Amino acid sequence: MLAAVSDEPAVERPEGGDRPAEGREYRIGELAAAAGVPVRTLRYYQERKLLPPPRRAGRVGLYSEEHLARLRMIGNLLERGHTLEGIRELLSAWEQGRDIETVLGIEKAVTAPWSTEVPVTMTLDELAELFPDEIDPESVERAVALGLIEVDGDRVTHWSRRQLEATATLVRAGVPLSAILATGRELQRGMDEIAATFVRLITTHVVGEIGDHDLAELTDTLARLRPGAQVTVEAGFARAMDRQVRAAIDQVLGRLTGS
């Protein structure tokens, strides 16, 4: 536990003056201890404009309960994965009179995972049984680099049970695992390009057109757009597969018939 040690001299708090009528005040060491952060972190937040300056009483800065609440909010947002720059923007929106819950709701709608895949965990030996003679240190390393699996000692977690089963089916059909992994990198680049296209579409024509008074509606709008984007990609991929399969069959028949 952090000790409540101040790096500033003790001060007799004046009666009257600009002291608030009620509410506890903290010297910097006391505030840091109450919030559970180092003094240097508190100073850093002040430098980044995340924390308002204290009330001055002579040479001593006195912080209020509002400063403590702000520090706790920053800590909660950091635990949720926000960056300090993102937190600064959220707090700025709050100070401008926007409802921070609305702003956080928009953030949640935008950043909530799109994938509903169920991960699966197994041992390395069990993974090798799924892919006989295909699992070696190089293939494991490539799968980790692609973000398909995470390895923790002898345990392996694949991000998607469905994709793992689909990969095993391809291998049983005669497609080498090394070829699947190589194709996976190419597919990943293509999917990133598709996702970037949708993000540009939404940010340009939806988010870019939203005014301050419409922020509460933006969360619902983004939630409605999610399934539409997924259906568009799935339907487009199915149609593209139809075209490519027909073209491949035509080529095979052409070779067989000599035409």
C-alpha positions in Angstrom: 0.0 0.0 0.0 1.2 3.5 -0.8 2.0 5.6 2.2 0.3 9.0 2.4 3.5 10.9 2.4 3.5 14.4 1.0 6.4 16.0 -0.8 5.2 19.4 0.2 5.5 21.2 3.5 2.6 21.0 6.0 0.3 24.0 5.9 -2.3 25.5 8.2 -5.4 25.8 6.1 -6.7 29.3 6.3 -10.2 30.0 7.5 -12.4 31.8 5.0 -10.6 33.0 1.9 -11.0 30.9 -1.2 -11.4 27.6 0.7 -14.5 25.6 -0.3 -17.3 25.7 2.2 -17.3 21.9 2.5 -15.6 18.8 1.2 -12.2 17.3 2.1 -9.1 18.6 0.5 -5.8 16.7 -0.1 -2.2 17.6 -0.4 -0.6 15.9 -3.4 0.8 12.9 -1.4 -2.6 12.4 0.3 -4.4 12.5 -3.0 -2.0 10.0 -4.6 -2.4 7.6 -1.6 -6.2 7.9 -1.7 -6.3 7.2 -5.4 -3.7 4.4 -5.2 -1.3 5.9 -7.7 2.3 7.2 -7.3 2.8 10.9 -7.0 4.9 10.9 -10.2 1.9 9.5 -12.0 -0.4 12.2 -10.6 2.0 14.8 -11.8 2.2 13.2 -15.2 -1.6 13.4 -15.5 -1.5 17.0 -14.7 1.1 17.6 -17.4 -1.1 15.8 -19.9 -4.1 18.0 -18.9 -6.0 15.0 -17.5 -6.2 16.5 -14.1 -7.2 20.1 -13.4 -4.7 22.2 -11.3 -5.2 22.3 -7.6 -6.4 25.2 -5.5 -3.4 27.1 -4.2 -3.0 27.9 -0.5 0.3 29.7 -0.4 3.0 27.4 -1.8 0.8 24.3 -1.3 -1.7 22.8 -3.8 -4.9 21.5 -2.4 -6.9 18.9 -4.3 -10.7 18.3 -3.9 -12.9 15.2 -3.9 -13.5 16.0 -7.6 -9.8 15.4 -8.3 -10.0 12.1 -6.5 -13.1 11.1 -8.5 -11.3 12.1 -11.7 -8.3 9.9 -10.8 -10.6 7.0 -10.1 -12.4 7.5 -13.5 -9.0 7.6 -15.3 -8.0 4.3 -13.6 -11.3 2.6 -14.6 -10.9 3.7 -18.2 -7.3 2.5 -18.3 -8.5 -0.9 -17.1 -11.0 -1.0 -19.9 -8.2 -0.5 -22.4 -8.4 3.2 -23.2 -5.2 5.1 -24.0 -4.4 8.3 -22.1 -5.0 10.3 -25.2 -8.4 8.7 -25.6 -9.2 9.4 -21.9 -8.2 13.0 -22.4 -10.7 13.3 -25.3 -13.4 11.6 -23.3 -12.9 14.0 -20.3 -12.7 17.0 -22.7 -16.1 15.9 -24.1 -17.5 15.6 -20.6 -16.2 19.1 -19.6 -17.9 20.5 -22.7 -21.2 19.4 -21.3 -21.6 16.1 -23.1 -22.9 13.1 -21.1 -19.8 10.9 -20.6 -22.1 7.8 -20.5 -23.2 8.6 -24.0 -19.7 9.1 -25.2 -18.7 5.8 -23.5 -21.7 4.1 -25.1 -20.5 5.2 -28.5 -17.0 3.9 -27.8 -18.5 0.6 -26.7 -20.6 0.3 -29.9 -17.6 1.0 -32.0 -15.1 -1.2 -30.2 -17.2 -4.1 -29.1 -15.9 -7.3 -30.7 -17.5 -8.1 -34.1 -16.5 -11.8 -33.8 -18.7 -14.3 -32.0 -16.3 -17.1 -32.5 -15.7 -19.6 -29.7 -12.0 -20.3 -28.9 -10.8 -23.8 -28.2 -7.9 -24.9 -26.0 -6.0 -28.2 -26.3 -2.5 -29.6 -25.7 0.2 -29.6 -28.4 -0.2 -33.3 -28.7 -3.9 -33.0 -29.4 -3.2 -30.4 -32.0 -0.7 -32.7 -33.7 -3.3 -35.4 -33.8 -5.6 -33.1 -35.7 -2.9 -32.5 -38.3 -0.8 -35.7 -38.6 2.8 -35.0 -39.8 1.9 -31.3 -40.3 2.7 -29.8 -36.9 6.3 -28.6 -36.3 7.9 -25.6 -34.6 7.8 -23.6 -37.8 4.1 -24.1 -38.5 3.3 -23.3 -34.8 5.4 -20.1 -35.1 3.6 -19.1 -38.3 0.2 -19.7 -36.7 1.2 -17.6 -33.7 2.4 -14.8 -36.0 -1.0 -14.8 -37.8 -2.8 -14.6 -34.5 -4.6 -17.9 -35.0 -3.2 -19.5 -31.9 -1.7 -18.6 -28.5 0.7 -21.0 -26.8 1.1 -21.2 -23.1 3.5 -24.0 -22.2 2.0 -27.2 -23.5 -1.4 -25.6 -24.0 -2.6 -24.1 -27.3 -5.6 -21.9 -27.7 -7.1 -21.4 -31.2 -9.2 -18.3 -31.6 -12.0 -20.1 -33.5 -13.3 -23.6 -33.1 -15.1 -23.3 -36.5 -11.9 -22.2 -38.3 -9.9 -24.9 -36.7 -12.4 -27.5 -37.8 -12.4 -26.0 -41.3 -8.6 -26.1 -41.5 -8.6 -29.8 -40.4 -11.1 -30.6 -43.1 -8.9 -29.0 -45.8 -5.8 -30.9 -44.6 -7.7 -34.2 -44.6 -8.7 -33.3 -48.2 -5.0 -33.1 -49.1 -4.2 -29.4 -48.8 -0.9 -29.0 -46.9 -1.1 -27.0 -43.7 1.8 -24.9 -44.8 -0.2 -23.8 -47.9 -3.2 -23.0 -45.7 -1.1 -20.8 -43.4 0.4 -19.0 -46.4 -3.0 -18.4 -47.8 -4.2 -17.2 -44.4 -1.8 -14.3 -44.5 -3.0 -13.3 -47.9 -6.7 -13.6 -46.8 -5.9 -11.6 -43.7 -4.6 -8.7 -45.8 -7.7 -8.8 -48.0 -10.0 -8.8 -44.9 -8.1 -5.8 -43.5 -8.7 -4.0 -46.7 -12.4 -4.8 -46.7 -12.7 -3.8 -43.0 -10.9 -0.5 -43.7 -13.3 0.2 -46.6 -16.3 -0.2 -44.3 -14.7 1.9 -41.6 -14.1 4.8 -44.1 -17.7 4.4 -45.3 -19.2 4.7 -41.8 -16.9 7.4 -40.5 -17.4 9.6 -43.6 -21.2 9.2 -44.1 -22.5 8.4 -40.6 -20.1 9.6 -37.9 -19.0 12.6 -39.9 -22.6 13.8 -40.3 -23.6 13.5 -36.6 -24.0 16.7 -34.7 -23.5 17.1 -30.9 -27.3 16.8 -30.4 -27.3 13.4 -32.2 -24.7 11.7 -30.1 -27.2 9.7 -28.1 -28.6 8.2 -31.4 -25.2 7.3 -32.8 -24.8 4.3 -30.5 -28.0 2.7 -31.9 -27.1 3.6 -35.4 -23.7 1.9 -35.2 -25.3 -1.2 -33.6 -27.7 -1.4 -36.5 -24.9 -1.1 -39.1 -22.9 -4.1 -37.7 -25.1 -7.0 -39.0 -25.5 -5.2 -42.3 -21.8 -5.0 -42.8 -21.3 -8.7 -41.9 -24.1 -9.8 -44.2 -22.7 -7.7 -47.1 -19.3 -9.4 -46.8 -20.7 -12.9 -46.4 -23.1 -12.5 -49.3 -20.4 -10.9 -51.5 -17.9 -13.7 -50.7 -20.5 -16.4 -51.5 -21.2 -14.8 -54.8 -17.5 -14.5 -55.6 -17.0 -18.2 -54.7 -19.7 -19.1 -57.2 -18.0 -17.2 -59.9 -14.5 -18.6 -59.1 -15.7 -22.2 -58.7 -17.5 -22.1 -62.1 -14.4 -20.7 -63.7 -12.2 -23.4 -62.2 -14.6 -26.2 -63.3 -14.7 -24.7 -66.8 -10.9 -24.9 -66.9 -10.8 -28.5 -65.7 -13.4 -29.6 -68.2 -11.5 -27.8 -70.9 -8.4 -29.7 -70.1 -10.3 -33.0 -70.0 -12.0 -32.4 -73.3 -9.0 -30.9 -75.0 -11.0 -27.8 -75.9 
